[in-house]
Amino acid sequence: MKAVVITVSDRVSQGEAEDRSGPAAIAALEGIGFSCERFVVSDGVAEVEAGLQRALATDVDLIVTTGGTGMAPRDTTPEATRNIIEREAPGLSEAMRSATFGTKPHGMLSRGVSGIAADTLIINLPGSVAGVTESLEVVAGALSHAVALLRDRPSDH
């Protein structure tokens, strides 16, 4: 299975900060059997849309974005993702958010979405290392089955 991780961050894209969430996503995804590529885009609807289109052009099974899911004015990853996906997969985002209830008050501020573009699953994750790793832990068990269904491959279910 192949995944692309897109870090969405003005500061990282301008070389003002180190990308820590992207490598965390890669480590988690490789741990469950994905081969991964990674790149960085700036915040903004057009920039994220272009990044998603670039990843989709590589015939990838899964695209994971990190960052841009909060409430700041430039946090527009969910809007860009909605412009690209054809169908939402709300259970993934709901599960990731619900896992933080009662323990991480800021988790409920994440506006990330999940959905399907052609036969590729796209998942928005928060921009923190903890947010990335904890979110992927929640959905890890469903990812290979989701990819199998989208690609019309045999599944273990």
C-alpha positions, 0 to 999 in steps of 0.5 A, a space after each residue: 500500500 502506498 501513502 503520501 503525507 502532505 504537511 500543510 504549514 506556512 512556517 515549514 514551507 518557508 523554512 522557518 520551522 522543522 516539519 515534525 508531524 510529517 515524519 511522525 505520520 510516516 513512521 506510524 503509516 510505515 508501521 502498519 505496512 504503507 510505503 510513504 512519500 512526503 512533501 510540504 505545502 503552504 496553508 491556503 485552499 489553493 495550495 492544499 488543493 494543488 498538493 492533493 492533486 499532485 498526490 492523486 496523480 501518483 496513483 496513491 492508496 492513501 493521502 494524509 494531511 497534517 496541519 491546517 485543521 484548526 480555527 486560525 484564519 489560514 487553517 483551510 485544509 478541510 475546505 480544500 479537501 472537501 473541494 477534492 473529495 467526491 464522498 466523505 468518510 465521516 466515521 474516520 474523523 469522528 473516531 479520531 476526534 472522539 478519542 480525545 474527548 475528556 482528555 485533550 480539550 483542544 482535540 474538539 477544535 480540529 475540523 479535519 475531514 476524511 473522504 474519497 477521491 476516485 479510489 484514494 482515501 484522504 484523511 486530514 490530521 492535526 498538525 502536532 506530533 501527538 495529534 498525528 500519532 494518536 489519530 492514526 492509532 485510532 484509525 490504523 485498524 481500518 485503513 488496510 480494509 478501506 484501501 482494499 474496498 476502494 481498490 476492489 482488492 480482497 480484504 480480510 473482512 
